[in-house]
Each structure stands twice: as structure tokens, then as C-alpha cells.
Amino acid sequence: MTTISTDRGTGRAATRRPAGATGPGTTKRPRRIGSHVFLLLLVVYFVTPLWWLVVGSTKSNSGLFVGSGGALWFNDEFSLWDNVQGLFAHQGGIYWTWFRNSFVYAFAGGVGSTVLAVLAGYGLAKYRFRGKGLFFSLLLGAVMVPMTALVIPTFVLLSSFGLVNTMWAVILPSLLSPIGVYLVRVYAQDAIPDEMLDAGRVDGAGELRLFAQVAMPLLRPAMVTVLLLTTVATWNNFFLPLAMLRDTTLLPVTVGLNNWQALSNAGSGGEQVWNLIVTGSLVSVLPLVAAFLGLQKYWQGGLSLGAIK
């Protein structure tokens, strides 16, 4: 609908068109084709390795290198089921042991680091104590340090306690997540209003009750985020278990598949199991995909919006 108004200065009638109208005298908003193309290229960039993993798991050992379908397409021979059977039977089914170890490491490290991160982040966000600024500065500094740089000092420390070549050598370092503490601290600073905590204290609630019944429901998005990040980081951890573990029955999937790769790289003197390596990599990705799909509905913010009127 077109409206007509009178210009007070000239007395002339001015015509106004509604927003989004098209026609003579109107300009169309330029389409952001460049940004859409860039996003499409990013999607292709990130999906291509996963697609190659799916395609490669359907090929035989020789079909990975010589085939009619090419590297990114299926061959005439579909060997997925044979690869899965060979994966679970190779070397007495040790892949199942590696898979179980990865689950134990990821579960213990993810849950443990999330609990510590929530407690530490909530304390840094909502309590005042001496040295709080110094502790937070040290936390920021720890975020900047790559975890691989701490593997050797951690090895020396755990070796003095006799924990090397045990599951604790992988679990204990995985419990520390500076980035998790930082994320919870930043989220709790705004997601948990101080007025809600003060109102609970006036009503006689203790600090533990406030944390359990007031803070934790509001911190659910941050908790899920930290849980996902730490679980994925522990599941994909390679250098730490490589340095800490010598027993093949304690290795996670990442290091175990690397051992098979080293045997395959040995040439004629080693066993060629490239098809099992690719299939094992695909199987190891499935739990992470399931975790993201199962927890994404909790991964949302703004739960405290409107809590205070």
C-alpha cells in the first residue's frame, strides 16, 4: 500500500512506499552471493574428509589405491561388511579393546573436567576472595599454552608416582580444562544474576542449595558445551597416550590405529591393513556424531532470560 504525505516546507505531496516494495524508483537489496559461495566452500572443505572416509571404508585394501570409482566415489566392489568383520577380528579383536579404552578415557575425562570446570568457573564468577584477579590471569595464561607442550613435564611428574603405563596417566591430565573453566566463568557471569542468589540467601538457602537448585539449571548450556569439547578432545587425544602408555591393551583407538599404520608403512615386511585403518577411523567417529546429535537440544543459551522482572 502506498501512502501520501505532505511536505511542510514545500507543500508538495511526497509518496512513500512500504518496506520491501518493488517498482520504479525502488532499489533491490543486493544479494550476498559472495558470502553464500564462501559458506558453501567451507561446507565442502569440512565434509570432503568425512565423505572420503565413508567411501574408503567400502573398498578393499587394493581398491583404495586402484579402482574405477576414484578416490571420492565407490568402486564396483562393495567391501564394507568384509572390512567391518576384518576390523573386529584382526589381532584377536584388539580394536574392541582400544574402542573400550577410548570410551573410558573420554567418559572419565569429559565428565570429570566438566565437574571441575563448573565448580571453578562458578566460584570465579560469583564469589569474591583474595587473589581472584591473579587466579583468573593465570587461567587465561593456561588457555594459551598448548596441551602438547605439557606432555613431557606431565610424564616426569606421573613417572615419579609410578602412574606411567596405567589408565590414570591419561585420565588425570584430561581432568584439567582451562578453556572449560574460562567458558563457564564467562557464561555464569551474566547467566546467573546476583539478585537471584541474594534472594535465595535471604530466604535461608545455603550455598550448596543455591548452586544445585539455582545455578546448575542456568548453567546447563555451558555444561553441555564443556562436556562436548572435553569429551571430543579426550577421545581424539593422541600425543598424551602415545607418551604415557606402552601396553597395547591400554591404548586408545587413535594410537592403536597409528600402530597399524606404522606396520602398513613398513612395506613388504609389514602387514597391509589400510582398509581396516580407514574402516576403524570411520567407526571411531560414530560415537562423537551420536554425542553431538543427542546433546545439541541442550546446547542453547538464554535460559535465564526473563527470570527477573
N, C-alpha and C positions, 0 to 999 in steps of 0.2 A: 504494500500500500504506500502511495506517495503522499506526503504532507506538504502543505504550502504555508509558509510563514512570511511575515512582513519584516523587512529590514528597517529598523528605526532610523538609521542615519540617512538612507536614500529614499525610503518609502517604497522600494521595489520589492516585488514578491520573490522569495527565494524558495527553490524546490529542494526538498530533502528526500533522499531515498533511504529506505531501510537498510540495515547492515546485511551484507551478503547478496544484495540485489545486483543483477547484471543488466547491461543495456548500454546505450550510448552515454558517454560521459562517465562511465564507471571503469575502474581498473581491477582486473583479477589479481588475487594474491598469488604470487609466484609459487609454483610447486617446488618443494625441496627434493628435487630429483637427485641431486648430488649426495645428500645425506642418506637417502634411501639406498642408493647404489653402494655407498660406503658400508652401511649396515649389512647389506646383502653379501658383500665381500667378506666381512667379518664372520658371518654365519658360515659361509663356505669354508673359510680358513679353519674354523674350530670344528666343523662337522666332518671335514675330509679325513682326519686321522681315525676318527671313530668308524666312519664308513669303510675305510681300508681295513680296519680290524675285523669288522663283520665279514667283509668279503674274503679276507685272508684266512679266516677260520674255516671256511668251506672248501679250501683247497688242500690237496695233498702236499707232501714235502717237495716233490718235484714240480707240482703245479704252481707253487709260489714264485718260481723263477722262470718257468717256461709254461706258457698257457695261451690259449686262443682269446681269452677274455680281457687280457691286460691286467695291470695291477689294481685297477679300481672297478673291475667288473668280474662277474662269476665265470668260471670255466664250465665246460661241458660236464666235467666230473664233479659231483657234489659230495664232499667228504666230511661234512660237519659231524655227523654222528660217529663216523670212524675216528675222527680226531678227538672227540669227547671221550670215547671209550679208551683210546690210547692214552689220553692225558691222565685218566683216573687209574690206569693200570701200570703206567710207566714207573719203573724202580719201586715196585711193590705198593703203588698208590701213595707215594710220599707227597704228592700235590695236595691231597686232603689234609695231611698234617700241616703243611705250610699254610693252607687256607684257614685251618682252625687257629693256628698261631696268629695270623693276621687279625682274625676276629677278636681274639683275646687281647692283643695289643691295642687294637683300635677301640674296643669297648672300654677297657680299663683306662687307657689314656684319655679318651674322649669324655667319659663321664667324670673321671677324677679331675681333669683340668677344668671342666665346666664348673664343678662344685667349688674348686678353689678360686676360679676367676670370678664367680658370682659373689662369694663371700668377700674377697679382697676388693672388687670393684664397688660393691655396695658400701663397704666401710670407708673407702677413699672418697666416695661421693657424698655421704650423709653424716659423717662424724668429723668432729674437729679434734685434733690431737697434735702434740708437738712433733715437728718434723714431717708433717703431712706433705708440704711442698717438696721437700728433699726426696721423700719416697716416690712421689709422682714423677719427679725429674729422673730418678734412677730407672723408673719403669719405662719412661719414654726412651731413655738410652738403651735399655734392654731390647726394646722393639727394633731398634736399628741394627742390632747385632745378628747376623745370620746364624741359624742353629748349627750349621755345619762347622762353624768356627769354634764351637764349644764341644765338639765330639771328643777331641783328644784330651782336653782337661777333664771332661766327664769320665773318660776311660781311666785316667790316672786316679781320679777320686774313687770310682767304684772298684777299681782293682785293689785299692788299699783296704776295702771292706770285704773283699772276696766275692763280689757280686758279678764279676765278668763271666760270660758264658752261662748266664741264667736269664730267665724271663724278666727279672727285676731290673736288669741292666737296660732294658728297653722301656719298661713301664714307668720307672721312676723319673727319668728325664722327660718323658712325654707328659707328665703331670703339670709341668710348668709351661704356661702360655702367657707371656707378657702382652701379646696383642689381644688375647681374650680379656685380660684384666682391664686393659685400656678401653675396649669396646663397651664392657659392662659399666665401667665408671662413667664414660661419656653418656651412655643411654640412661643410666639411673639418675644422673644429674637433673635431667628435665622430665623423665617419665614418672618419677616419684615426687610429687610436690611435698615440700616440707610441712605445709598446712595439714596434710593428711596424717603425717607422722605425729605432729603436735596434738592433733585432735585425738589420736589413739592414746597418746601418753596421758592426756587429761582424763580420758575415760578409764585409766588404770591399766592399760595393756603394757606388758613388758616388751623389752627389745626383741626377744626371740619371737614372741607372738606377732609383733609388728612386721618382722621380717618374713615370717611364714604366711601370714594371712593378708598382709597389705602389699609388701614389696614384691614377693615372688610372683603373684599373678600379673603384676605390671611388668615384670622383667622377663616374661615368657618369650617375647620375640628375641631379646638379647641372648637368652639362654639357648634357644634353638640355633641361633646364628653361631654362637661359640661352639656348641656341640657339633654342628656340621663341619665347621672349619677345623677343629682339633681332630675330629674323627677321620676326616679325609687326609689331614697332614700325617697322622699316625699310620693310617693304612698305606699311604704312599711313601712312608719313610724308607730310605734305602741306606744312606751312609751310616746312620747310627747302628742298626743291627748288623751291618757289614763289619763294623769295627768291634762290636761287643760280642758277637756270637761266633762260635766255631763249630758247635754241634749242629749237624744238618737237620736234626729233628726239632730244633728250636727256631729255625729260620722262618721269616715271613715269606709271602708269595713273591715279593719284589726281589729279594736276594736269592731265593730258590730258582726263579726263572733266569736270573743272571748267571747262576752256575750252569744251567743247561745251555745258555747261550755261549758260555766260555767253552764248553765241550763241543758245541757245534762249530765254533770258530777254529777249533784245532785242526780242521781239515780232515784228511783221510784217517788220522789217528783218533779222531773223536767221533761221537755218535751224532748224526744229523737229525735233530728233532725240531726243526724250525716250525713245522706245522703245529706241534704241541706247544711251543712257546707262544705262538700267536693265539691259539685257542685258549691257553691258560691266561693270557693277558685279557682276553675278552671276558672270560668267566670272572676274573678278579674285579672287573669294572662293574659288574651287575649289582653287587651289594651297595655300592655308592649311589648308583642310579636309583635303586629302590629306597635308599635313605632320603635322598632329596625329594622324591615323589611323595613319600609318606609324611615328611615333616614340613613340606612347603606351605600347607594350610596354616601352620602355626607361625610361619615366618612373615609376620606383618607387624606394623607399628601402630602407634596411636591408640593403644588400649586405654590410656588414661585420659583421653580427650573427653571433656565434659564431666570428669569426676568431681570437679569443684565448680560450683555455680557462684 
